[in-house]
Amino acid sequence: MKPYPELTRLGRLRRMRQLATAALRGFGVEEARLQLLRHAGNTLFRVQTPDLPGPDAPEGLFEAGQYLLRVHEPGYQEPEALDLELTWLAAMRREANLPVPEPIAAPDGRWVLPITLPGVEGARCCSLLRWIKGHSVKNRFGPAHLRAQGRLMARLHQFSIQWQPPANSSKRRFDWDGLFRNDVGSGMANADAWALLTLPHKEAFSFVAERTREVMEDWGQGADVFGLIHGDLGVDANLLFWRGEPRAIDFDDSGFGYWIFDLAVALDACRDDPAYPRYREALLEGYAEFRALPEKHAGQIELFLAALEVYWNLWATGGTHLYPDLLPEYRERITQTADFVVRYARRSGCPIHD
């Protein structure tokens, strides 16, 4: 049998479909129709099957008989992190009725199944979730969508504050090291990507990183500022709407971080829009309906937005350095995010070389 790394893309997809079928059997599904959604990082399949019971959820939240099967990319998340993510999602559904994906447990109670298949190196962790109804509003959103997103994010944060994760839980961290030093999946640690920056970008990025360090050290990591966050919930990605109500999906990049960082991620979609102040106001107004946000925290949202752009740019710079074929896909956003950080640093009084 030909080794997996030597297969063509089509050959790899066939192996992944075989592995997905084996994973579904582990979850108690014998008959299903699989539709490949993505084979980059995680391999995702939309699953239609009558073999699982219907959801106990508000009408309109889930598509009956439809699921998302995730074959997780090896090395991106440890099994313990995946288990925490799914335990958290299950708790949000059962205890707070939040509009998030509901994980399906295998007959033995496990959320995550390690599946082996001849011709695929090692075990692949697999998880299964109910399919949430909704549609994206990417490129056609307005302040009302940001206000709704703010309400949902406040409810997610409020739940995380009162929820106690299982002992010895582990997940990625959006703290200072997590943003500016660690490897977050590009194959190169962000700490090493700094050496690849131009001088103006390095100056601006360093300014933002040091300002962020000062704020994080001042705030600490108490429950009033820090906890489990989505980490990638934008109105242009991972946020769906159904009859005007928002639903959050794709918690794969979730972790422990600052509440204000999650809000900064929400504003990334409109950071360069002339109407940015209106979007910002709408997001924070919606958030305040469910959770009070101290003004000193809200005042740092642009700093954390700049920190987000530094974090993303370091990741992309490292990734495109190691995998040059990715450069065309990311070139424009690399330039836009770097320019945003430079503008922020200059407005904040940092001298930047041209």
N, C-alpha and C positions, 0 to 999 in steps of 0.2 A: 504493500500500500504506500502510495506516494506521501512523504511527510507534508504536514499542513503548510509550513512556510514555503514549500516549493509549488504549491498549487496556484493556478490562476485565480482571479477574483471569483469567477463563476464556480470553480471547484471549491473554494473556501465557503461560498454561500451554500452550496449543497451540503457540505459537512455541518455547517451551522444549523441548517434546517433539520438534519438528522439529530443533532444534539438537542435542538429545541423540542423535537418530538419525544425524545427520551426524558427531557425535563418535565414536559406536560404529564407524562405517565407518572412521574414522581409526585405530581400534584393531584393525581387521581383523574386525569383527563385522558381518555382513550381515543375519542373521536373529536377532531378539530380541523378547522380550516385556518391555515397560517398565511399571513400577508407580511412580507418583509417590509419594514419601514426604514431601517437604517443599518448600515454595516460600517461604522466608523466610531472607534471607541467601543461603547456597548453595541451589541447587535440586538435590535428591537424587532419584535413580531407582534402584529395585531392578531389576536386569537378569537375565533368564533367557535363556541362549543355549547352544547346543551348539558354537558356532564357535571356542571357545578350549580349549586343552589342560587336562587336569585338574591339580590341584595336587600338587606334590611336598611333602607335609606330613604330620604325624601324623594318623592316622585320627580323624575327629571334629572337626578344627579348622575346616575350611571346608565350606560347602554346595556340593556338586558342581553346576557349571553356573550358579551364581548369583554376582552381582557388585553392587557399588555404584558407580554413575556419579555423580560430583560435577561440577556446573556451578558454578564458583566465582563468588562475588559479586565484581563488579569493584571494585578498590580495597581490598578487605579484606586480601588477601595479594598481594605481588608474585610474579611467576612464579618468581623465584629462590628465594623462601621456600618455595613449593610444591615446587620441585624438591628442595630440601634435605630437606623433610619426607618425601618419597617415597623418596629415596635412603637416608635413615636407616631407614625402615620396611623397605626391601628388605634392608639390612644386618642388621637385627635378626632377620629371618626366616632369611636364608641363613647367617649366621655364628654365631648364638646360638640359633636355633630358638625364639625367643620367640613367645608367642601374641598376635600383633598382625596387623593387616590386611597382606596382601601386595599391593603395587601391580603392575599389569599394564603392561608397556611396549608402545608402538606398534611396528609392524614396523621403524621406523627407530631404535628404541632410546629414544625420548623418553618420559618419564613424564607430561609435561604437554603437551597439545595446545591451541593457540589456535584456536578454531573461529569462523568468521564465517558469518552467515546473513542474507540480505536481510530487512529488517524488524526486526533486532535491532542496536542501536547498538554499534559496536566489536566486538572479538574477545572471546570468553568462554573462559577457561582451563578445560580439562576434564581430569579424572583418573579412573582406573578401578581398583578394588580388589576382591579376592576377598571374598566374603561370609562373615563369621565366624559359626559356630554359637554359640548361647548365649541366655540369657534374663536379663532384668533382675531384681534383687532389691529394687528400690525399694520403700520402705515395709514391707519384711518381712525386713530383714537383722538379723544379730546379730553379736556379737564375732567369731565364727569367720570371717565374711565379711571383716571388717576385718583379721584376722590373715592371711588369704589374700591380700588386697590388699597388705598390707605386704610379703609375700614377693615378689609380682610387681613392686612398685615398686622394691624393692632390686635386683632383677635388671635392670630397665630402667636404673636409675641406674648400676649397675656396668658395663653395656654402654656407656653414654654416656661414662663416664670413660676407657675404653680405646679408644673409637672415634674416629678422626680425621676430622672433616667435610671435604669438599672445600674447596680453597683458595677464598677470597673468598665463602664461604657467608654468607647473610644470613637472619635470622629475627627475629621480635619478641623483646623482652627483658623479663623480669620483674625488672628491677633497680629502683632507686628511681624514676627517671624513668618507666620503663615502667608502674609501678603508680600513681604519683600525679600525673604530669604529661602524659603522651602521650595522643593520641587512639587509642582502642582499638576503634573501630567504631561509636560512638554518633553520630558527626557533630559532636561537641563534645569538644575536648581535656579530659582530666580536670583540667588546670590551670585551665580556665575554669569548671568545674563547682563549684569551691570557693565561688565567690561566691553560689551558690544555696542554700547550706546555712544552717540555723538556727544561732544562736550556740552552743547546747550541743553540737550535732553538729560544728560547726567546731572547737571547743575539743578535743573528744575525738579527732577525726580528725587534727588537727595534732599532738597528743601522740603518737599511734600512728605517724604518719609520721616524726616526729623520732626516736623510739626506734628505728624500723626503719632510718633512715639511719645512726644510730650503730652498730648491729650490722653492717650491710652494710659500712660503712667499716672496722670492726674485722676482719671476716672476709676481706675482699677477694673476689676472684673466681677463686681457684685451683680446680683440679679436685677438691679434697677437699670443696668446698662448692657448686660452681657448674658447670652444664653444661646440656645439652639435656634438657628435662623435658616431660612431657605437658601440664601446666598446667591440666588440666580433668578429672582422673580421680577421680570420686567413686563411692562404692558405689551412689549413687542416679542416676548418669549416667555413661555411657561405660565402664562396667565390666559385663561380662557373665559369667555362670557357666555352665559345662557340666560336669555330673557332679562338681560340687564344686570345679572348677578355674576360676580367673579368667582372663578375656581382656580386653585393653584395646582400645578402638576410638576413633574420632574424634580424630585428632591434629591437627585443624585449628587449634586454639589453642595448639599446642606452641610452644616457644621456648627461649631461654637463660635459666635462672633458678636459684634456690637449691634444692638438694635438699629443704631443710626446708620451702620453700614448697609443693612438690608434696605433702609429707606433710600440711601444713596444709589443703590443698584436700581431701584424703581425709577429714579430720575435720569438714568443713563440714556434712556430712549429719547429724551427731549433735551439733552444737555446743551445742544447748540441751536435750539429752536428760539426764535425771537420771543415766543410766548412762554419761555421757560418760567418766569416768575408766576404766571397763572397756573402752570402745571404744578409747580412746587407748592403754592398755596393750597391748591385743591387736594394734593396728596396729604399734606399735614392736617388740613381740616378734616378729612375723612378719618385719619388716624386718631385725631383728638376725640372723635365721637366714642371711641372705645378705650382709649388709653392716653393718659396725660403724658406729654413729652416736655420736659423742662426746656425753657428757652435757651439755656446755655448749650444744651445738646442739639437742638434744632439749628442753632447758630453755626455748628460745625459740619453741617450736612455737605457743604461744598468742599470742605477739606476731605471728607471721606469719599466724595465723588472723585476728587482728584486722585486719592489713594487707590480707588478702584481702577482708574485708568492706568496708573503706574503698574499696579499688579497685573492687569491684563496685558499691558505692553511688554513687560518683562517676560511673561509667559509666551507671548507670540514671538518676541525677538529670539528667545531661546529655541522655540520650536522651529521657526523658519531657518535658523542657523543650522540646525541638525537635519532638517528635512526641507531643502530648498524648493521642492515642488509645491510646498504650502504657501510660498511667498505671494504668488499672484492673488490667492484667495484673501490674504490678510493685509496686503500692502496698504490699501486705502485706509483701513481702520487703524493700522499702526500709525500712519501719519496723522490722522485725525485725533487720536487719543493723545499722542505726544504733543501736538500743538495745543490741545486743551490744557494739558498740564503746564506747559510753558506760559500760556496766558494767565492761568491761575497764579502761578508763582510770581509773575511780574506784577499782577494786581496786588499781590500780598507783600510787595516790597523786595523781592529777591532779584538782585542783578543777574541777568542772563547774558552770556556772550552770544553774539550773532555768528 
